[in-house]
Amino acid sequence: MPTSKKRLNMSLPEDIRAALTALAKRDDVTPTTKALHLIIMALEIEEDDVWNAIAESRDKPNAKYISHDEFWSQV
């Protein structure tokens, strides 16, 4: 049966495969499902890092802050 999901083939070092298998067994899911969950979590962490870098670049000493209501009244 065809699937709409794209497949990704990868070779894993034995220690990574063993850890993935153990985590999948602990969570009562397949190793593939566990790998997908871990990849999703990793992508969310990467996204957080990007947003954090943007926020830090905007965080300046002596910056003028305005309230939420004040900002939206000017838009």
Beta strands, then each sheet from edge to edge (+ up, - down):
end
